[in-house]
Amino acid sequence: EADKIIPAPIPYSTNPKSKYYAQALETYNFVISGTEEDKWIAEFWSDDIGGLTFSPPVRWFAIATQVYNNSNCNLEKALITNAKIGLALSDAAVACWDNKYKYQVERPITYIRKNIDQNWITFLTKDGATPNFPAYPSGHATFGAAAAEVLTYEFGHDFAMTDRCHEGRTEFRSTPRAFPSFYKMAEETA
């Protein structure tokens, strides 16, 4: 039952004293006063910029390919792992998007522009573009959790790696990031 896995979001409100408004204000302030590390993380996981980056699920296949290369994985294990990742990501997408349309949570950029600052821009959406589907639950978080489960099962809890998916890009900071486990990667993308 998806209700037990994906809880209902906090109630929508435009009241400045509400939890919902506080959450939006936290996002707003994070972008304005975030550290260079925060900006790097946002850019690193920016896997939804059409025509520029791959999508979040495809990113996890790119991560898996790096794992196969770094571990000298044989073809059979790579094929089986890719099949498991594909099934996990497919199931995650169904559960996530079912709940996105069940809850219909407005995108943060839209809410912030209507209720806090009409000129607000994020790190990466300078033109104001935002995905055309509801915000909650997070696709990045859902896909990351699903893929991390499979990769952890196949390669262990302490499989450390450096993700080089965006290495060499010039449109944003493309410096690779090192992680001690797949769970830490999933946590950061969430």
C-alpha positions as CSV (number, residue, x, y, z in Angstrom):
1,E,0.0,0.0,0.0
2,A,1.6,3.2,-1.2
3,D,0.0,5.2,1.7
4,K,2.2,3.5,4.1
5,I,5.3,4.1,2.0
6,I,4.6,7.6,0.8
7,P,2.8,9.6,3.5
8,A,0.5,12.5,2.8
9,P,2.2,15.8,2.4
10,I,1.8,18.5,5.0
11,P,-1.4,20.5,4.4
12,Y,-1.2,23.3,1.8
13,S,-1.4,26.8,3.2
14,T,-0.4,30.3,2.3
15,N,-0.4,31.4,5.9
16,P,3.1,32.7,6.8
17,K,2.8,30.8,10.2
18,S,2.0,27.4,8.6
19,K,4.4,24.5,8.2
20,Y,3.8,24.6,4.5
21,Y,4.9,28.2,4.2
22,A,7.9,27.6,6.5
23,Q,9.0,24.7,4.2
24,A,8.8,27.0,1.2
25,L,10.6,29.7,3.0
26,E,13.4,27.3,3.9
27,T,13.8,26.4,0.2
28,Y,13.8,30.1,-0.7
29,N,16.4,31.0,1.9
30,F,18.5,27.9,1.0
31,V,18.9,29.1,-2.6
32,I,19.6,32.7,-1.5
33,S,22.1,31.9,1.2
34,G,23.3,28.3,0.4
35,T,26.9,27.5,0.5
36,E,29.1,26.6,-2.4
37,E,28.8,23.0,-1.3
38,D,25.0,23.3,-1.4
39,K,25.2,24.8,-5.0
40,W,27.5,22.0,-6.1
41,I,25.2,19.3,-4.7
42,A,22.2,21.0,-6.5
43,E,24.1,21.1,-9.8
44,F,25.5,17.6,-9.4
45,W,22.1,16.0,-9.1
46,S,20.4,18.3,-11.6
47,D,19.2,15.4,-13.7
48,D,16.1,16.9,-15.1
49,I,17.2,19.8,-17.4
50,G,15.7,18.9,-20.8
51,G,18.3,18.7,-23.5
52,L,21.2,19.1,-21.1
53,T,21.2,16.2,-18.6
54,F,19.8,12.8,-18.5
55,S,16.7,12.0,-16.4
56,P,17.0,10.8,-12.8
57,P,16.3,7.1,-13.6
58,V,18.9,7.1,-16.5
59,R,21.4,8.6,-14.1
60,W,21.2,5.5,-12.0
61,F,22.0,3.3,-15.0
62,A,25.0,5.6,-15.6
63,I,26.1,5.1,-12.0
64,A,25.6,1.3,-12.3
65,T,27.8,1.3,-15.4
66,Q,30.6,3.1,-13.4
67,V,30.2,0.4,-10.7
68,Y,30.6,-2.4,-13.3
69,N,33.7,-0.8,-14.7
70,N,35.2,-0.1,-11.2
71,S,34.5,-3.6,-9.9
72,N,35.5,-5.6,-13.0
73,C,32.0,-7.0,-12.9
74,N,31.2,-9.7,-15.4
75,L,28.6,-9.4,-18.1
76,E,26.1,-11.7,-16.5
77,K,26.1,-9.8,-13.2
78,A,25.8,-6.5,-15.0
79,L,22.9,-7.7,-17.1
80,I,21.1,-9.1,-14.1
81,T,21.7,-6.0,-12.0
82,N,20.5,-3.7,-14.9
83,A,17.3,-5.8,-15.1
84,K,16.7,-5.4,-11.4
85,I,17.4,-1.7,-11.5
86,G,15.0,-1.3,-14.4
87,L,12.3,-3.2,-12.6
88,A,12.9,-1.2,-9.3
89,L,12.9,2.1,-11.2
90,S,9.7,1.2,-13.1
91,D,7.9,0.3,-9.8
92,A,9.2,3.4,-8.2
93,A,8.0,5.6,-11.0
94,V,4.5,4.1,-10.9
95,A,4.2,4.6,-7.1
96,C,5.8,8.1,-7.2
97,W,3.7,9.4,-10.1
98,D,0.5,7.9,-8.8
99,N,1.0,9.8,-5.6
100,K,2.2,13.0,-7.3
101,Y,-1.2,13.2,-9.0
102,K,-3.1,12.0,-6.0
103,Y,-1.7,14.8,-3.8
104,Q,-1.2,17.5,-6.5
105,V,1.5,19.4,-4.6
106,E,2.5,22.6,-6.3
107,R,6.1,23.0,-7.5
108,P,8.2,25.1,-5.0
109,I,9.2,27.7,-7.6
110,T,5.5,28.3,-8.4
111,Y,4.5,28.6,-4.7
112,I,7.4,30.8,-3.8
113,R,6.7,33.2,-6.7
114,K,3.1,33.4,-5.8
115,N,3.5,33.8,-2.0
116,I,7.1,34.9,-1.1
117,D,9.0,36.5,-4.0
118,Q,7.6,36.8,-7.6
119,N,11.2,37.2,-9.0
120,W,12.8,34.3,-7.2
121,I,15.0,32.0,-9.3
122,T,16.7,28.7,-8.4
123,F,20.3,27.7,-9.0
124,L,19.6,26.1,-12.3
125,T,16.2,27.3,-13.6
126,K,17.3,30.9,-14.5
127,D,14.6,31.0,-17.1
128,G,11.9,29.9,-14.6
129,A,11.4,26.5,-16.2
130,T,10.2,23.9,-13.9
131,P,9.0,20.3,-14.4
132,N,5.3,20.1,-15.6
133,F,4.2,17.6,-13.0
134,P,3.4,17.9,-9.2
135,A,6.3,18.2,-6.8
136,Y,5.5,15.5,-4.2
137,P,6.7,12.9,-3.7
138,S,10.2,13.6,-5.1
139,G,11.1,11.6,-8.2
140,H,14.8,12.1,-7.4
141,A,14.4,10.6,-3.9
142,T,12.2,7.8,-5.1
143,F,14.4,6.7,-7.9
144,G,17.5,7.1,-5.8
145,A,16.1,4.9,-3.0
146,A,15.0,2.2,-5.4
147,A,18.3,2.0,-7.3
148,A,20.4,2.2,-4.1
149,E,18.5,-0.8,-2.7
150,V,19.4,-2.9,-5.8
151,L,23.0,-1.7,-6.0
152,T,23.6,-2.3,-2.3
153,Y,22.1,-5.8,-2.6
154,E,24.4,-6.6,-5.5
155,F,27.6,-4.8,-4.4
156,G,27.4,-4.4,-0.7
157,H,26.7,-1.7,1.9
158,D,30.1,-0.2,1.8
159,F,30.7,0.1,-1.9
160,A,32.5,3.4,-2.1
161,M,32.7,5.2,-5.5
162,T,33.2,8.5,-7.2
163,D,30.4,9.4,-9.5
164,R,31.7,11.0,-12.7
165,C,28.4,11.3,-14.6
166,H,28.8,15.0,-15.4
167,E,32.6,15.1,-15.5
168,G,33.8,17.5,-18.2
169,R,30.5,19.4,-18.5
170,T,31.0,23.2,-18.9
171,E,27.4,24.4,-18.4
172,F,27.7,23.9,-14.6
173,R,30.2,22.6,-12.1
174,S,31.0,19.1,-13.2
175,T,33.4,18.0,-10.5
176,P,32.8,14.4,-9.6
177,R,31.6,13.5,-6.0
178,A,32.8,10.7,-3.8
179,F,30.4,8.6,-1.8
180,P,31.0,5.8,0.8
181,S,27.8,3.9,-0.2
182,F,24.8,3.9,-2.5
183,Y,22.6,4.9,0.4
184,K,24.6,8.1,0.8
185,M,24.2,8.8,-2.9
186,A,20.4,8.3,-2.6
187,E,20.2,10.4,0.5
188,E,22.1,13.3,-1.2
189,T,19.9,13.2,-4.3
190,A,16.8,13.3,-2.2
